[in-house]
Amino acid sequence: MVRAGFVPPEEIRVLRAHTRYRRRLIQARTAQENRTGKLLEEGHLRLSSVISSVHRGSGRAMLDALAAGERDPKVLAQLARGRMRVKIARIEEALDCSFFTPALAGLLARMLAMADQMTAQIEDLDAEIARLCAPFEAEIARLDEAGGIARRTAGDVIAGTGVNMGVFATSAHLVSWAKHCPQIKESAGRRKGRHATGDGNACLSAAISEAVIGSLRTGSFAAARYKRLIRRMPKKKALVAAGNSMLTIIWHLLADPDATYHDLGADSCELRDPARQKRNYIRGLQRLGYHVTIDAINPATGELTPAVA
């Protein structure tokens, strides 16, 4: 009488183990880079206030030179490349090495070596995961069409859910299984059922969140939904709600091999109920103290047609 739990096949479990370990390595590398930033602050080097990413490009070249023993700010600043060269004066001020001791330089060298080791392991895992994802190339290609879902994210999603959507009767079942539909009730000021749906799969949730954040640069439906929800709820709640929509899209793309992604557009929410949008805009202007009169445009002639405010 108890419905069987979802147990993915062997190839999905192997892929899942690799993608989860890659995510852990990326998190560990990020933590190591944060420790490097703390070390630089201890040596009174405020390079991060000038360069957004000190572990990439020009910033990494400067860190390597610091670890090798270079202390002249002018020489270090000349390692800037491309657009960073317009900040050479500020970089020289940030790289005053008066308090950067040889002991700190030794720690910096060790931290950079550890970060490089993790990067090499991540690259090896990327190659192995690409090999494991080869049988699911068609599914990854379909997911890649959706706004915000890159190929790496698609691989993480498949590792978390599998490709057989027959185990989930509807998209709502997948959303519920992934714990992206929290049901927290409140009565008489007391919250009931806190975390009632559980925490879910952390790696899958992270992949869905990355897809939602990535869609913000695409002007897609998911981006419009997130931006609309964030006006009236905290960012994390809006992220979960937008992830609900993203999982629904993923279920439909994986359930039907012939499905193709067609984005509804950033204005789909407004076009769904234009009368409601018009009413909200008018009320908003009226709250600001304006008397609003609107005129509709005749789409055939382009002339104004008086409308009721």
VEXPA-703372 format. One record per residue (C-alpha): z, y, x; residue in three letters. Coordinates in Angstrom, 3 decimals, always signed. Layout:
! VEXPA-703372
+----------+----------+----------+------+
|        z |        y |        x | type |
+----------+----------+----------+------+
|        Z |        Y |        X |  ALA |
...
+----------+----------+----------+------+
! end
This chain:
! VEXPA-703372
+----------+----------+----------+------+
|        z |        y |        x | type |
+----------+----------+----------+------+
|   +0.000 |   +0.000 |   +0.000 |  MET |
|   +0.278 |   +2.280 |   +3.032 |  VAL |
|   -2.978 |   +3.808 |   +4.207 |  ARG |
|   -3.799 |   +2.880 |   +7.792 |  ALA |
|   -3.476 |   +5.588 |  +10.420 |  GLY |
|   -6.436 |   +6.985 |  +12.314 |  PHE |
|   -6.961 |   +5.053 |  +15.550 |  VAL |
|  -10.107 |   +6.232 |  +17.402 |  PRO |
|  -12.318 |   +3.712 |  +19.184 |  PRO |
|  -11.923 |   +2.925 |  +22.863 |  GLU |
|  -14.620 |   +5.324 |  +24.105 |  GLU |
|  -13.026 |   +8.215 |  +22.216 |  ILE |
|   -9.583 |   +7.343 |  +23.578 |  ARG |
|  -10.917 |   +7.361 |  +27.136 |  VAL |
|  -12.622 |  +10.708 |  +26.544 |  LEU |
|   -9.430 |  +12.065 |  +24.995 |  ARG |
|   -7.365 |  +11.064 |  +28.038 |  ALA |
|   -9.763 |  +12.892 |  +30.361 |  HIS |
|  -10.013 |  +16.064 |  +28.280 |  THR |
|   -6.240 |  +16.254 |  +27.850 |  ARG |
|   -5.674 |  +15.856 |  +31.586 |  TYR |
|   -8.264 |  +18.549 |  +32.289 |  ARG |
|   -6.465 |  +20.924 |  +29.953 |  ARG |
|   -3.153 |  +20.185 |  +31.677 |  ARG |
|   -4.744 |  +20.892 |  +35.059 |  LEU |
|   -6.171 |  +24.182 |  +33.815 |  ILE |
|   -2.731 |  +25.173 |  +32.527 |  GLN |
|   -1.151 |  +24.190 |  +35.845 |  ALA |
|   -3.744 |  +26.222 |  +37.767 |  ARG |
|   -3.061 |  +29.224 |  +35.550 |  THR |
|   +0.664 |  +28.854 |  +36.217 |  ALA |
|   -0.047 |  +28.684 |  +39.952 |  GLN |
|   -2.151 |  +31.845 |  +39.766 |  GLU |
|   +0.667 |  +33.583 |  +37.896 |  ASN |
|   +3.060 |  +32.621 |  +40.687 |  ARG |
|   +0.629 |  +34.149 |  +43.162 |  THR |
|   +0.725 |  +37.381 |  +41.177 |  GLY |
|   +4.531 |  +37.371 |  +41.328 |  LYS |
|   +4.351 |  +36.848 |  +45.092 |  LEU |
|   +2.054 |  +39.837 |  +45.498 |  LEU |
|   +4.442 |  +41.992 |  +43.473 |  GLU |
|   +7.294 |  +40.861 |  +45.699 |  GLU |
|   +5.298 |  +42.169 |  +48.660 |  GLY |
|   +4.693 |  +45.496 |  +46.800 |  HIS |
|   +0.975 |  +44.774 |  +46.387 |  LEU |
|   -0.221 |  +46.013 |  +42.995 |  ARG |
|   -3.724 |  +44.586 |  +43.235 |  LEU |
|   -3.639 |  +43.266 |  +39.650 |  SER |
|   -3.329 |  +46.829 |  +38.355 |  SER |
|   -6.766 |  +47.617 |  +39.810 |  VAL |
|   -8.629 |  +44.293 |  +39.557 |  ILE |
|   -8.407 |  +42.378 |  +36.292 |  SER |
|   -8.838 |  +38.953 |  +37.925 |  SER |
|   -7.517 |  +38.792 |  +41.468 |  VAL |
|   -8.407 |  +35.093 |  +41.797 |  HIS |
|  -12.143 |  +35.541 |  +41.291 |  ARG |
|  -14.848 |  +37.285 |  +43.298 |  GLY |
|  -13.677 |  +40.335 |  +45.243 |  SER |
|  -10.005 |  +39.735 |  +44.496 |  GLY |
|  -10.072 |  +36.226 |  +45.920 |  ARG |
|  -11.789 |  +37.451 |  +49.103 |  ALA |
|   -8.982 |  +39.966 |  +49.583 |  MET |
|   -6.319 |  +37.314 |  +49.011 |  LEU |
|   -7.941 |  +35.032 |  +51.589 |  ASP |
|   -7.974 |  +37.890 |  +54.107 |  ALA |
|   -4.296 |  +38.661 |  +53.409 |  LEU |
|   -3.380 |  +35.000 |  +53.928 |  ALA |
|   -5.373 |  +34.989 |  +57.187 |  ALA |
|   -3.346 |  +37.907 |  +58.571 |  GLY |
|   -5.376 |  +41.029 |  +57.757 |  GLU |
|   -3.117 |  +44.024 |  +56.956 |  ARG |
|   -5.402 |  +47.066 |  +57.137 |  ASP |
|   -5.922 |  +48.393 |  +53.558 |  PRO |
|   -9.265 |  +49.942 |  +54.474 |  LYS |
|  -10.620 |  +46.652 |  +55.825 |  VAL |
|   -9.318 |  +44.758 |  +52.805 |  LEU |
|  -10.803 |  +47.271 |  +50.358 |  ALA |
|  -14.237 |  +46.911 |  +51.963 |  GLN |
|  -14.295 |  +43.307 |  +50.736 |  LEU |
|  -14.913 |  +44.656 |  +47.225 |  ALA |
|  -18.317 |  +43.765 |  +45.850 |  ARG |
|  -20.508 |  +45.038 |  +43.041 |  GLY |
|  -18.791 |  +47.263 |  +40.505 |  ARG |
|  -15.478 |  +46.926 |  +42.331 |  MET |
|  -16.724 |  +49.269 |  +45.069 |  ARG |
|  -16.210 |  +52.303 |  +42.848 |  VAL |
|  -12.480 |  +51.497 |  +42.979 |  LYS |
|  -12.176 |  +51.325 |  +46.765 |  ILE |
|   -9.782 |  +54.302 |  +46.939 |  ALA |
|   -7.462 |  +52.765 |  +44.341 |  ARG |
|   -7.690 |  +49.356 |  +46.022 |  ILE |
|   -6.584 |  +50.893 |  +49.332 |  GLU |
|   -3.529 |  +52.371 |  +47.627 |  GLU |
|   -2.696 |  +49.034 |  +45.972 |  ALA |
|   -2.996 |  +47.120 |  +49.278 |  LEU |
|   -0.356 |  +48.944 |  +51.281 |  ASP |
|   +0.980 |  +45.985 |  +53.290 |  CYS |
|   +4.131 |  +47.667 |  +54.636 |  SER |
|   +6.373 |  +45.153 |  +52.854 |  PHE |
|   +4.073 |  +42.115 |  +52.985 |  PHE |
|   +5.767 |  +39.909 |  +55.592 |  THR |
|   +4.270 |  +36.930 |  +57.470 |  PRO |
|   +6.537 |  +34.632 |  +55.434 |  ALA |
|   +4.937 |  +35.879 |  +52.208 |  LEU |
|   +1.506 |  +35.431 |  +53.757 |  ALA |
|   +2.331 |  +31.799 |  +54.519 |  GLY |
|   +3.395 |  +31.201 |  +50.918 |  LEU |
|   +0.240 |  +32.918 |  +49.698 |  LEU |
|   -1.920 |  +30.580 |  +51.789 |  ALA |
|   -0.146 |  +27.533 |  +50.351 |  ARG |
|   -0.517 |  +28.793 |  +46.780 |  MET |
|   -4.220 |  +29.490 |  +47.231 |  LEU |
|   -4.731 |  +26.033 |  +48.737 |  ALA |
|   -2.978 |  +24.428 |  +45.767 |  MET |
|   -5.084 |  +26.412 |  +43.303 |  ALA |
|   -8.257 |  +25.356 |  +45.158 |  ASP |
|   -7.161 |  +21.722 |  +45.019 |  GLN |
|   -6.677 |  +21.962 |  +41.248 |  MET |
|  -10.064 |  +23.646 |  +40.876 |  THR |
|  -11.727 |  +20.794 |  +42.767 |  ALA |
|  -10.030 |  +18.238 |  +40.501 |  GLN |
|  -11.115 |  +20.164 |  +37.405 |  ILE |
|  -14.704 |  +20.184 |  +38.613 |  GLU |
|  -14.561 |  +16.426 |  +39.228 |  ASP |
|  -13.166 |  +15.934 |  +35.734 |  LEU |
|  -15.927 |  +18.107 |  +34.283 |  ASP |
|  -18.518 |  +15.799 |  +35.807 |  ALA |
|  -16.744 |  +12.669 |  +34.537 |  GLU |
|  -16.272 |  +14.150 |  +31.053 |  ILE |
|  -19.962 |  +15.071 |  +30.942 |  ALA |
|  -20.758 |  +11.410 |  +31.644 |  ARG |
|  -18.356 |  +10.234 |  +28.927 |  LEU |
|  -19.857 |  +12.721 |  +26.448 |  CYS |
|  -23.416 |  +11.476 |  +26.996 |  ALA |
|  -23.306 |   +9.049 |  +23.998 |  PRO |
|  -22.290 |  +11.977 |  +21.762 |  PHE |
|  -24.945 |  +14.409 |  +22.898 |  GLU |
|  -26.403 |  +14.783 |  +19.395 |  ALA |
|  -23.019 |  +15.625 |  +17.881 |  GLU |
|  -22.204 |  +18.074 |  +20.677 |  ILE |
|  -25.556 |  +19.789 |  +20.193 |  ALA |
|  -24.854 |  +20.260 |  +16.465 |  ARG |
|  -21.401 |  +21.650 |  +17.118 |  LEU |
|  -22.775 |  +23.925 |  +19.809 |  ASP |
|  -24.888 |  +25.676 |  +17.160 |  GLU |
|  -21.767 |  +27.008 |  +15.435 |  ALA |
|  -20.590 |  +30.407 |  +16.580 |  GLY |
|  -17.721 |  +30.207 |  +19.047 |  GLY |
|  -18.002 |  +26.477 |  +19.830 |  ILE |
|  -19.203 |  +25.961 |  +23.389 |  ALA |
|  -20.159 |  +22.585 |  +24.808 |  ARG |
|  -16.784 |  +22.142 |  +26.519 |  ARG |
|  -14.973 |  +22.984 |  +23.282 |  THR |
|  -17.242 |  +20.588 |  +21.376 |  ALA |
|  -16.281 |  +17.813 |  +23.789 |  GLY |
|  -12.593 |  +18.567 |  +23.277 |  ASP |
|  -13.033 |  +18.512 |  +19.496 |  VAL |
|  -14.843 |  +15.163 |  +19.559 |  ILE |
|  -12.130 |  +13.763 |  +21.824 |  ALA |
|   -9.537 |  +14.824 |  +19.248 |  GLY |
|  -11.265 |  +13.847 |  +16.008 |  THR |
|  -13.935 |  +11.342 |  +16.987 |  GLY |
|  -17.420 |  +11.455 |  +15.518 |  VAL |
|  -16.877 |   +9.147 |  +12.535 |  ASN |
|  -15.887 |  +11.438 |   +9.683 |  MET |
|  -15.783 |   +8.456 |   +7.345 |  GLY |
|  -12.084 |   +8.121 |   +8.143 |  VAL |
|  -11.552 |  +11.529 |   +6.509 |  PHE |
|  -12.622 |  +11.486 |   +2.867 |  ALA |
|  -13.197 |  +15.241 |   +2.752 |  THR |
|  -12.975 |  +18.212 |   +5.049 |  SER |
|   -9.556 |  +18.960 |   +3.526 |  ALA |
|   -8.323 |  +15.588 |   +4.800 |  HIS |
|   -9.392 |  +16.494 |   +8.325 |  LEU |
|   -7.723 |  +19.896 |   +8.072 |  VAL |
|   -4.531 |  +18.275 |   +6.786 |  SER |
|   -4.574 |  +15.636 |   +9.531 |  TRP |
|   -5.016 |  +18.357 |  +12.175 |  ALA |
|   -2.031 |  +20.249 |  +10.664 |  LYS |
|   -4.043 |  +23.406 |  +10.015 |  HIS |
|   -2.887 |  +23.839 |   +6.419 |  CYS |
|   +0.823 |  +24.748 |   +6.566 |  PRO |
|   +2.644 |  +24.737 |   +3.247 |  GLN |
|   +5.823 |  +26.773 |   +3.697 |  ILE |
|   +7.535 |  +27.682 |   +0.433 |  LYS |
|  +10.097 |  +30.398 |   -0.117 |  GLU |
|  +12.554 |  +30.647 |   -2.975 |  SER |
|  +15.318 |  +33.231 |   -3.424 |  ALA |
|  +14.792 |  +34.462 |   +0.102 |  GLY |
|  +15.227 |  +31.009 |   +1.618 |  ARG |
|  +12.351 |  +29.297 |   +3.358 |  ARG |
|  +11.822 |  +25.638 |   +2.515 |  LYS |
|   +9.750 |  +23.153 |   +4.406 |  GLY |
|   +9.576 |  +24.968 |   +7.722 |  ARG |
|   +6.991 |  +23.172 |   +9.840 |  HIS |
|   +6.628 |  +20.760 |   +6.931 |  ALA |
|   +3.193 |  +19.708 |   +8.078 |  THR |
|   +4.257 |  +19.120 |  +11.693 |  GLY |
|   +2.831 |  +20.547 |  +14.876 |  ASP |
|   -0.310 |  +18.433 |  +15.014 |  GLY |
|   -2.430 |  +17.674 |  +18.059 |  ASN |
|   -1.764 |  +20.449 |  +20.567 |  ALA |
|   -5.017 |  +19.886 |  +22.501 |  CYS |
|   -7.139 |  +19.873 |  +19.347 |  LEU |
|   -5.378 |  +22.986 |  +18.053 |  SER |
|   -5.989 |  +24.718 |  +21.361 |  ALA |
|   -9.691 |  +23.828 |  +21.216 |  ALA |
|   -9.984 |  +25.133 |  +17.647 |  ILE |
|   -8.174 |  +28.344 |  +18.601 |  SER |
|  -10.547 |  +28.804 |  +21.548 |  GLU |
|  -13.478 |  +28.373 |  +19.173 |  ALA |
|  -12.100 |  +31.023 |  +16.809 |  VAL |
|  -11.423 |  +33.472 |  +19.649 |  ILE |
|  -14.872 |  +32.766 |  +21.087 |  GLY |
|  -16.479 |  +33.513 |  +17.731 |  SER |
|  -15.121 |  +37.081 |  +17.838 |  LEU |
|  -17.975 |  +37.972 |  +20.195 |  ARG |
|  -20.652 |  +36.504 |  +17.938 |  THR |
|  -20.303 |  +38.434 |  +14.686 |  GLY |
|  -20.173 |  +35.162 |  +12.722 |  SER |
|  -18.404 |  +34.174 |   +9.515 |  PHE |
|  -15.410 |  +32.789 |  +11.425 |  ALA |
|  -15.037 |  +36.086 |  +13.281 |  ALA |
|  -15.258 |  +38.088 |  +10.055 |  ALA |
|  -12.677 |  +35.853 |   +8.409 |  ARG |
|  -10.239 |  +36.226 |  +11.294 |  TYR |
|  -10.669 |  +40.014 |  +11.405 |  LYS |
|  -10.183 |  +40.233 |   +7.637 |  ARG |
|   -7.031 |  +38.104 |   +7.660 |  LEU |
|   -5.445 |  +39.842 |  +10.623 |  ILE |
|   -5.125 |  +43.018 |   +8.553 |  ARG |
|   -2.452 |  +41.457 |   +6.357 |  ARG |
|   -0.791 |  +38.716 |   +8.429 |  MET |
|   +0.352 |  +38.036 |  +12.011 |  PRO |
|   -2.246 |  +37.002 |  +14.572 |  LYS |
|   -1.035 |  +33.415 |  +14.831 |  LYS |
|   -1.208 |  +32.884 |  +11.084 |  LYS |
|   -4.684 |  +34.394 |  +10.966 |  ALA |
|   -5.705 |  +32.113 |  +13.835 |  LEU |
|   -4.540 |  +29.023 |  +11.925 |  VAL |
|   -6.282 |  +30.181 |   +8.740 |  ALA |
|   -9.543 |  +30.826 |  +10.603 |  ALA |
|   -9.103 |  +27.451 |  +12.337 |  GLY |
|   -8.973 |  +25.894 |   +8.874 |  ASN |
|  -12.475 |  +27.233 |   +8.214 |  SER |
|  -13.648 |  +26.148 |  +11.673 |  MET |
|  -12.453 |  +22.580 |  +11.073 |  LEU |
|  -14.266 |  +22.543 |   +7.730 |  THR |
|  -17.476 |  +23.523 |   +9.511 |  ILE |
|  -16.889 |  +20.823 |  +12.127 |  ILE |
|  -16.352 |  +18.142 |   +9.470 |  TRP |
|  -19.635 |  +18.951 |   +7.726 |  HIS |
|  -21.581 |  +19.018 |  +10.999 |  LEU |
|  -20.197 |  +15.639 |  +12.087 |  LEU |
|  -20.286 |  +13.966 |   +8.669 |  ALA |
|  -24.030 |  +14.490 |   +8.169 |  ASP |
|  -26.335 |  +13.647 |  +11.123 |  PRO |
|  -29.068 |  +15.774 |   +9.545 |  ASP |
|  -26.838 |  +18.826 |   +9.009 |  ALA |
|  -27.698 |  +22.072 |  +10.763 |  THR |
|  -25.432 |  +25.049 |  +11.096 |  TYR |
|  -26.321 |  +28.110 |   +9.023 |  HIS |
|  -23.909 |  +30.977 |   +9.474 |  ASP |
|  -22.966 |  +32.885 |   +6.344 |  LEU |
|  -22.848 |  +36.138 |   +8.272 |  GLY |
|  -20.151 |  +38.682 |   +8.997 |  ALA |
|  -20.659 |  +40.369 |   +5.599 |  ASP |
|  -20.397 |  +37.187 |   +3.524 |  SER |
|  -16.879 |  +38.015 |   +2.303 |  CYS |
|  -17.964 |  +41.420 |   +1.024 |  GLU |
|  -21.145 |  +40.114 |   -0.591 |  LEU |
|  -19.220 |  +37.346 |   -2.362 |  ARG |
|  -17.443 |  +39.844 |   -4.613 |  ASP |
|  -19.012 |  +43.309 |   -4.183 |  PRO |
|  -17.263 |  +44.703 |   -7.271 |  ALA |
|  -13.889 |  +43.883 |   -5.765 |  ARG |
|  -14.824 |  +45.468 |   -2.458 |  GLN |
|  -16.004 |  +48.615 |   -4.236 |  LYS |
|  -12.768 |  +48.808 |   -6.202 |  ARG |
|  -10.644 |  +48.395 |   -3.077 |  ASN |
|  -12.528 |  +51.101 |   -1.181 |  TYR |
|  -12.245 |  +53.543 |   -4.083 |  ILE |
|   -8.522 |  +52.907 |   -4.485 |  ARG |
|   -7.993 |  +53.357 |   -0.783 |  GLY |
|   -9.672 |  +56.768 |   -0.851 |  LEU |
|   -7.741 |  +57.743 |   -3.959 |  GLN |
|   -4.460 |  +56.913 |   -2.210 |  ARG |
|   -5.496 |  +59.352 |   +0.499 |  LEU |
|   -5.837 |  +62.081 |   -2.125 |  GLY |
|   -9.605 |  +62.032 |   -2.796 |  TYR |
|  -11.424 |  +62.010 |   -6.106 |  HIS |
|  -14.256 |  +59.529 |   -5.697 |  VAL |
|  -17.606 |  +59.531 |   -7.455 |  THR |
|  -20.142 |  +56.943 |   -6.349 |  ILE |
|  -23.880 |  +56.714 |   -6.924 |  ASP |
|  -25.732 |  +53.440 |   -6.764 |  ALA |
|  -29.125 |  +53.203 |   -5.055 |  ILE |
|  -32.075 |  +51.774 |   -6.917 |  ASN |
|  -33.423 |  +49.101 |   -4.523 |  PRO |
|  -36.949 |  +49.483 |   -5.929 |  ALA |
|  -37.314 |  +53.263 |   -5.628 |  THR |
|  -34.489 |  +54.219 |   -3.302 |  GLY |
|  -33.322 |  +56.877 |   -5.746 |  GLU |
|  -29.699 |  +57.484 |   -6.620 |  LEU |
|  -28.463 |  +56.118 |   -9.927 |  THR |
|  -25.195 |  +57.640 |  -11.246 |  PRO |
|  -22.430 |  +55.056 |  -11.394 |  ALA |
|  -18.931 |  +55.066 |  -12.749 |  VAL |
|  -16.189 |  +55.871 |  -10.224 |  ALA |
+----------+----------+----------+------+
! end
